[in-house]
Amino acid sequence: MAEWDDLASFMLLAKLTLDSRATEPTRIMCEERILRDARRLAAIGFFELFAVRPTPLRTMLEGEGVIDRR
């Protein structure tokens, strides 16, 4: 299932983005890739995982207009 491969890659990027040990260029690259892939992943329900509580990633995606605020 390509969707699950995409989801696993996306989650790894999110983890790298939020990792305090990640370098700034790594964070920027991850954020750019997350924003590029977010709309496609939203179609498979990935963002329902954030429904319980806000996360830094969800806040970033809402700020960019990729997902709607609830």
Phi and psi restraints in degrees (range 20) as a CNS / XPLOR table:
assign (resid 1 and name C) (resid 2 and name N)
       (resid 2 and name CA) (resid 2 and name C) 1.0 -63.5 20.0 2
assign (resid 2 and name N) (resid 2 and name CA)
       (resid 2 and name C) (resid 3 and name N) 1.0 -33.6 20.0 2
assign (resid 2 and name C) (resid 3 and name N)
       (resid 3 and name CA) (resid 3 and name C) 1.0 -60.7 20.0 2
assign (resid 3 and name N) (resid 3 and name CA)
       (resid 3 and name C) (resid 4 and name N) 1.0 -39.6 20.0 2
assign (resid 3 and name C) (resid 4 and name N)
       (resid 4 and name CA) (resid 4 and name C) 1.0 -71.3 20.0 2
assign (resid 4 and name N) (resid 4 and name CA)
       (resid 4 and name C) (resid 5 and name N) 1.0 -34.4 20.0 2
assign (resid 4 and name C) (resid 5 and name N)
       (resid 5 and name CA) (resid 5 and name C) 1.0 -63.7 20.0 2
assign (resid 5 and name N) (resid 5 and name CA)
       (resid 5 and name C) (resid 6 and name N) 1.0 -42.8 20.0 2
assign (resid 5 and name C) (resid 6 and name N)
       (resid 6 and name CA) (resid 6 and name C) 1.0 -62.2 20.0 2
assign (resid 6 and name N) (resid 6 and name CA)
       (resid 6 and name C) (resid 7 and name N) 1.0 -42.6 20.0 2
assign (resid 6 and name C) (resid 7 and name N)
       (resid 7 and name CA) (resid 7 and name C) 1.0 -63.8 20.0 2
assign (resid 7 and name N) (resid 7 and name CA)
       (resid 7 and name C) (resid 8 and name N) 1.0 -43.5 20.0 2
assign (resid 7 and name C) (resid 8 and name N)
       (resid 8 and name CA) (resid 8 and name C) 1.0 -63.1 20.0 2
assign (resid 8 and name N) (resid 8 and name CA)
       (resid 8 and name C) (resid 9 and name N) 1.0 -42.6 20.0 2
assign (resid 8 and name C) (resid 9 and name N)
       (resid 9 and name CA) (resid 9 and name C) 1.0 -63.0 20.0 2
assign (resid 9 and name N) (resid 9 and name CA)
       (resid 9 and name C) (resid 10 and name N) 1.0 -42.2 20.0 2
assign (resid 9 and name C) (resid 10 and name N)
       (resid 10 and name CA) (resid 10 and name C) 1.0 -63.4 20.0 2
assign (resid 10 and name N) (resid 10 and name CA)
       (resid 10 and name C) (resid 11 and name N) 1.0 -42.3 20.0 2
assign (resid 10 and name C) (resid 11 and name N)
       (resid 11 and name CA) (resid 11 and name C) 1.0 -66.4 20.0 2
assign (resid 11 and name N) (resid 11 and name CA)
       (resid 11 and name C) (resid 12 and name N) 1.0 -36.9 20.0 2
assign (resid 11 and name C) (resid 12 and name N)
       (resid 12 and name CA) (resid 12 and name C) 1.0 -64.1 20.0 2
assign (resid 12 and name N) (resid 12 and name CA)
       (resid 12 and name C) (resid 13 and name N) 1.0 -42.7 20.0 2
assign (resid 12 and name C) (resid 13 and name N)
       (resid 13 and name CA) (resid 13 and name C) 1.0 -61.5 20.0 2
assign (resid 13 and name N) (resid 13 and name CA)
       (resid 13 and name C) (resid 14 and name N) 1.0 -41.9 20.0 2
assign (resid 13 and name C) (resid 14 and name N)
       (resid 14 and name CA) (resid 14 and name C) 1.0 -62.1 20.0 2
assign (resid 14 and name N) (resid 14 and name CA)
       (resid 14 and name C) (resid 15 and name N) 1.0 -42.7 20.0 2
assign (resid 14 and name C) (resid 15 and name N)
       (resid 15 and name CA) (resid 15 and name C) 1.0 -62.8 20.0 2
assign (resid 15 and name N) (resid 15 and name CA)
       (resid 15 and name C) (resid 16 and name N) 1.0 -44.0 20.0 2
assign (resid 15 and name C) (resid 16 and name N)
       (resid 16 and name CA) (resid 16 and name C) 1.0 -63.6 20.0 2
assign (resid 16 and name N) (resid 16 and name CA)
       (resid 16 and name C) (resid 17 and name N) 1.0 -38.5 20.0 2
assign (resid 16 and name C) (resid 17 and name N)
       (resid 17 and name CA) (resid 17 and name C) 1.0 -63.6 20.0 2
assign (resid 17 and name N) (resid 17 and name CA)
       (resid 17 and name C) (resid 18 and name N) 1.0 -38.4 20.0 2
assign (resid 17 and name C) (resid 18 and name N)
       (resid 18 and name CA) (resid 18 and name C) 1.0 -90.3 20.0 2
assign (resid 18 and name N) (resid 18 and name CA)
       (resid 18 and name C) (resid 19 and name N) 1.0 -6.6 20.0 2
assign (resid 18 and name C) (resid 19 and name N)
       (resid 19 and name CA) (resid 19 and name C) 1.0 -70.9 20.0 2
assign (resid 19 and name N) (resid 19 and name CA)
       (resid 19 and name C) (resid 20 and name N) 1.0 122.6 20.0 2
assign (resid 19 and name C) (resid 20 and name N)
       (resid 20 and name CA) (resid 20 and name C) 1.0 -66.8 20.0 2
assign (resid 20 and name N) (resid 20 and name CA)
       (resid 20 and name C) (resid 21 and name N) 1.0 -16.9 20.0 2
assign (resid 20 and name C) (resid 21 and name N)
       (resid 21 and name CA) (resid 21 and name C) 1.0 -88.8 20.0 2
assign (resid 21 and name N) (resid 21 and name CA)
       (resid 21 and name C) (resid 22 and name N) 1.0 -9.0 20.0 2
assign (resid 21 and name C) (resid 22 and name N)
       (resid 22 and name CA) (resid 22 and name C) 1.0 -68.9 20.0 2
assign (resid 22 and name N) (resid 22 and name CA)
       (resid 22 and name C) (resid 23 and name N) 1.0 142.5 20.0 2
assign (resid 22 and name C) (resid 23 and name N)
       (resid 23 and name CA) (resid 23 and name C) 1.0 -75.2 20.0 2
assign (resid 23 and name N) (resid 23 and name CA)
       (resid 23 and name C) (resid 24 and name N) 1.0 159.9 20.0 2
assign (resid 23 and name C) (resid 24 and name N)
       (resid 24 and name CA) (resid 24 and name C) 1.0 -59.1 20.0 2
assign (resid 24 and name N) (resid 24 and name CA)
       (resid 24 and name C) (resid 25 and name N) 1.0 -45.0 20.0 2
assign (resid 24 and name C) (resid 25 and name N)
       (resid 25 and name CA) (resid 25 and name C) 1.0 -60.1 20.0 2
assign (resid 25 and name N) (resid 25 and name CA)
       (resid 25 and name C) (resid 26 and name N) 1.0 -35.2 20.0 2
assign (resid 25 and name C) (resid 26 and name N)
       (resid 26 and name CA) (resid 26 and name C) 1.0 -66.5 20.0 2
assign (resid 26 and name N) (resid 26 and name CA)
       (resid 26 and name C) (resid 27 and name N) 1.0 -44.0 20.0 2
assign (resid 26 and name C) (resid 27 and name N)
       (resid 27 and name CA) (resid 27 and name C) 1.0 -61.0 20.0 2
assign (resid 27 and name N) (resid 27 and name CA)
       (resid 27 and name C) (resid 28 and name N) 1.0 -44.9 20.0 2
assign (resid 27 and name C) (resid 28 and name N)
       (resid 28 and name CA) (resid 28 and name C) 1.0 -62.2 20.0 2
assign (resid 28 and name N) (resid 28 and name CA)
       (resid 28 and name C) (resid 29 and name N) 1.0 -45.6 20.0 2
assign (resid 28 and name C) (resid 29 and name N)
       (resid 29 and name CA) (resid 29 and name C) 1.0 -60.6 20.0 2
assign (resid 29 and name N) (resid 29 and name CA)
       (resid 29 and name C) (resid 30 and name N) 1.0 -43.5 20.0 2
assign (resid 29 and name C) (resid 30 and name N)
       (resid 30 and name CA) (resid 30 and name C) 1.0 -64.9 20.0 2
assign (resid 30 and name N) (resid 30 and name CA)
       (resid 30 and name C) (resid 31 and name N) 1.0 -44.5 20.0 2
assign (resid 30 and name C) (resid 31 and name N)
       (resid 31 and name CA) (resid 31 and name C) 1.0 -61.6 20.0 2
assign (resid 31 and name N) (resid 31 and name CA)
       (resid 31 and name C) (resid 32 and name N) 1.0 -41.9 20.0 2
assign (resid 31 and name C) (resid 32 and name N)
       (resid 32 and name CA) (resid 32 and name C) 1.0 -62.9 20.0 2
assign (resid 32 and name N) (resid 32 and name CA)
       (resid 32 and name C) (resid 33 and name N) 1.0 -42.7 20.0 2
assign (resid 32 and name C) (resid 33 and name N)
       (resid 33 and name CA) (resid 33 and name C) 1.0 -67.7 20.0 2
assign (resid 33 and name N) (resid 33 and name CA)
       (resid 33 and name C) (resid 34 and name N) 1.0 -40.1 20.0 2
assign (resid 33 and name C) (resid 34 and name N)
       (resid 34 and name CA) (resid 34 and name C) 1.0 -60.0 20.0 2
assign (resid 34 and name N) (resid 34 and name CA)
       (resid 34 and name C) (resid 35 and name N) 1.0 -47.6 20.0 2
assign (resid 34 and name C) (resid 35 and name N)
       (resid 35 and name CA) (resid 35 and name C) 1.0 -63.9 20.0 2
assign (resid 35 and name N) (resid 35 and name CA)
       (resid 35 and name C) (resid 36 and name N) 1.0 -36.7 20.0 2
assign (resid 35 and name C) (resid 36 and name N)
       (resid 36 and name CA) (resid 36 and name C) 1.0 -67.5 20.0 2
assign (resid 36 and name N) (resid 36 and name CA)
       (resid 36 and name C) (resid 37 and name N) 1.0 -38.9 20.0 2
assign (resid 36 and name C) (resid 37 and name N)
       (resid 37 and name CA) (resid 37 and name C) 1.0 -92.4 20.0 2
assign (resid 37 and name N) (resid 37 and name CA)
       (resid 37 and name C) (resid 38 and name N) 1.0 -10.9 20.0 2
assign (resid 37 and name C) (resid 38 and name N)
       (resid 38 and name CA) (resid 38 and name C) 1.0 -61.6 20.0 2
assign (resid 38 and name N) (resid 38 and name CA)
       (resid 38 and name C) (resid 39 and name N) 1.0 -42.2 20.0 2
assign (resid 38 and name C) (resid 39 and name N)
       (resid 39 and name CA) (resid 39 and name C) 1.0 -63.6 20.0 2
assign (resid 39 and name N) (resid 39 and name CA)
       (resid 39 and name C) (resid 40 and name N) 1.0 -40.1 20.0 2
assign (resid 39 and name C) (resid 40 and name N)
       (resid 40 and name CA) (resid 40 and name C) 1.0 -66.2 20.0 2
assign (resid 40 and name N) (resid 40 and name CA)
       (resid 40 and name C) (resid 41 and name N) 1.0 -41.5 20.0 2
assign (resid 40 and name C) (resid 41 and name N)
       (resid 41 and name CA) (resid 41 and name C) 1.0 -70.9 20.0 2
assign (resid 41 and name N) (resid 41 and name CA)
       (resid 41 and name C) (resid 42 and name N) 1.0 -28.3 20.0 2
assign (resid 41 and name C) (resid 42 and name N)
       (resid 42 and name CA) (resid 42 and name C) 1.0 -60.9 20.0 2
assign (resid 42 and name N) (resid 42 and name CA)
       (resid 42 and name C) (resid 43 and name N) 1.0 -31.1 20.0 2
assign (resid 42 and name C) (resid 43 and name N)
       (resid 43 and name CA) (resid 43 and name C) 1.0 -64.7 20.0 2
assign (resid 43 and name N) (resid 43 and name CA)
       (resid 43 and name C) (resid 44 and name N) 1.0 -24.1 20.0 2
assign (resid 43 and name C) (resid 44 and name N)
       (resid 44 and name CA) (resid 44 and name C) 1.0 -98.1 20.0 2
assign (resid 44 and name N) (resid 44 and name CA)
       (resid 44 and name C) (resid 45 and name N) 1.0 10.6 20.0 2
assign (resid 44 and name C) (resid 45 and name N)
       (resid 45 and name CA) (resid 45 and name C) 1.0 83.2 20.0 2
assign (resid 45 and name N) (resid 45 and name CA)
       (resid 45 and name C) (resid 46 and name N) 1.0 15.8 20.0 2
assign (resid 45 and name C) (resid 46 and name N)
       (resid 46 and name CA) (resid 46 and name C) 1.0 -56.7 20.0 2
assign (resid 46 and name N) (resid 46 and name CA)
       (resid 46 and name C) (resid 47 and name N) 1.0 -40.4 20.0 2
assign (resid 46 and name C) (resid 47 and name N)
       (resid 47 and name CA) (resid 47 and name C) 1.0 -74.7 20.0 2
assign (resid 47 and name N) (resid 47 and name CA)
       (resid 47 and name C) (resid 48 and name N) 1.0 -8.1 20.0 2
assign (resid 47 and name C) (resid 48 and name N)
       (resid 48 and name CA) (resid 48 and name C) 1.0 -64.4 20.0 2
assign (resid 48 and name N) (resid 48 and name CA)
       (resid 48 and name C) (resid 49 and name N) 1.0 -22.0 20.0 2
assign (resid 48 and name C) (resid 49 and name N)
       (resid 49 and name CA) (resid 49 and name C) 1.0 -64.5 20.0 2
assign (resid 49 and name N) (resid 49 and name CA)
       (resid 49 and name C) (resid 50 and name N) 1.0 -21.8 20.0 2
assign (resid 49 and name C) (resid 50 and name N)
       (resid 50 and name CA) (resid 50 and name C) 1.0 -93.4 20.0 2
assign (resid 50 and name N) (resid 50 and name CA)
       (resid 50 and name C) (resid 51 and name N) 1.0 2.8 20.0 2
assign (resid 50 and name C) (resid 51 and name N)
       (resid 51 and name CA) (resid 51 and name C) 1.0 -66.6 20.0 2
assign (resid 51 and name N) (resid 51 and name CA)
       (resid 51 and name C) (resid 52 and name N) 1.0 -27.8 20.0 2
assign (resid 51 and name C) (resid 52 and name N)
       (resid 52 and name CA) (resid 52 and name C) 1.0 -72.4 20.0 2
assign (resid 52 and name N) (resid 52 and name CA)
       (resid 52 and name C) (resid 53 and name N) 1.0 -45.2 20.0 2
assign (resid 52 and name C) (resid 53 and name N)
       (resid 53 and name CA) (resid 53 and name C) 1.0 -149.4 20.0 2
assign (resid 53 and name N) (resid 53 and name CA)
       (resid 53 and name C) (resid 54 and name N) 1.0 152.6 20.0 2
assign (resid 53 and name C) (resid 54 and name N)
       (resid 54 and name CA) (resid 54 and name C) 1.0 -65.2 20.0 2
assign (resid 54 and name N) (resid 54 and name CA)
       (resid 54 and name C) (resid 55 and name N) 1.0 147.6 20.0 2
assign (resid 54 and name C) (resid 55 and name N)
       (resid 55 and name CA) (resid 55 and name C) 1.0 -129.5 20.0 2
assign (resid 55 and name N) (resid 55 and name CA)
       (resid 55 and name C) (resid 56 and name N) 1.0 160.3 20.0 2
assign (resid 55 and name C) (resid 56 and name N)
       (resid 56 and name CA) (resid 56 and name C) 1.0 -57.1 20.0 2
assign (resid 56 and name N) (resid 56 and name CA)
       (resid 56 and name C) (resid 57 and name N) 1.0 -37.1 20.0 2
assign (resid 56 and name C) (resid 57 and name N)
       (resid 57 and name CA) (resid 57 and name C) 1.0 -66.7 20.0 2
assign (resid 57 and name N) (resid 57 and name CA)
       (resid 57 and name C) (resid 58 and name N) 1.0 -44.9 20.0 2
assign (resid 57 and name C) (resid 58 and name N)
       (resid 58 and name CA) (resid 58 and name C) 1.0 -61.5 20.0 2
assign (resid 58 and name N) (resid 58 and name CA)
       (resid 58 and name C) (resid 59 and name N) 1.0 -43.2 20.0 2
assign (resid 58 and name C) (resid 59 and name N)
       (resid 59 and name CA) (resid 59 and name C) 1.0 -59.7 20.0 2
assign (resid 59 and name N) (resid 59 and name CA)
       (resid 59 and name C) (resid 60 and name N) 1.0 -42.9 20.0 2
assign (resid 59 and name C) (resid 60 and name N)
       (resid 60 and name CA) (resid 60 and name C) 1.0 -63.0 20.0 2
assign (resid 60 and name N) (resid 60 and name CA)
       (resid 60 and name C) (resid 61 and name N) 1.0 -44.8 20.0 2
assign (resid 60 and name C) (resid 61 and name N)
       (resid 61 and name CA) (resid 61 and name C) 1.0 -68.5 20.0 2
assign (resid 61 and name N) (resid 61 and name CA)
       (resid 61 and name C) (resid 62 and name N) 1.0 -35.8 20.0 2
assign (resid 61 and name C) (resid 62 and name N)
       (resid 62 and name CA) (resid 62 and name C) 1.0 -65.2 20.0 2
assign (resid 62 and name N) (resid 62 and name CA)
       (resid 62 and name C) (resid 63 and name N) 1.0 -42.3 20.0 2
assign (resid 62 and name C) (resid 63 and name N)
       (resid 63 and name CA) (resid 63 and name C) 1.0 -62.1 20.0 2
assign (resid 63 and name N) (resid 63 and name CA)
       (resid 63 and name C) (resid 64 and name N) 1.0 -32.3 20.0 2
assign (resid 63 and name C) (resid 64 and name N)
       (resid 64 and name CA) (resid 64 and name C) 1.0 -84.2 20.0 2
assign (resid 64 and name N) (resid 64 and name CA)
       (resid 64 and name C) (resid 65 and name N) 1.0 -4.5 20.0 2
assign (resid 64 and name C) (resid 65 and name N)
       (resid 65 and name CA) (resid 65 and name C) 1.0 77.8 20.0 2
assign (resid 65 and name N) (resid 65 and name CA)
       (resid 65 and name C) (resid 66 and name N) 1.0 14.7 20.0 2
assign (resid 65 and name C) (resid 66 and name N)
       (resid 66 and name CA) (resid 66 and name C) 1.0 -75.0 20.0 2
assign (resid 66 and name N) (resid 66 and name CA)
       (resid 66 and name C) (resid 67 and name N) 1.0 -39.7 20.0 2
assign (resid 66 and name C) (resid 67 and name N)
       (resid 67 and name CA) (resid 67 and name C) 1.0 -125.3 20.0 2
assign (resid 67 and name N) (resid 67 and name CA)
       (resid 67 and name C) (resid 68 and name N) 1.0 154.7 20.0 2
assign (resid 67 and name C) (resid 68 and name N)
       (resid 68 and name CA) (resid 68 and name C) 1.0 -82.9 20.0 2
assign (resid 68 and name N) (resid 68 and name CA)
       (resid 68 and name C) (resid 69 and name N) 1.0 147.3 20.0 2
assign (resid 68 and name C) (resid 69 and name N)
       (resid 69 and name CA) (resid 69 and name C) 1.0 -73.0 20.0 2
assign (resid 69 and name N) (resid 69 and name CA)
       (resid 69 and name C) (resid 70 and name N) 1.0 144.8 20.0 2
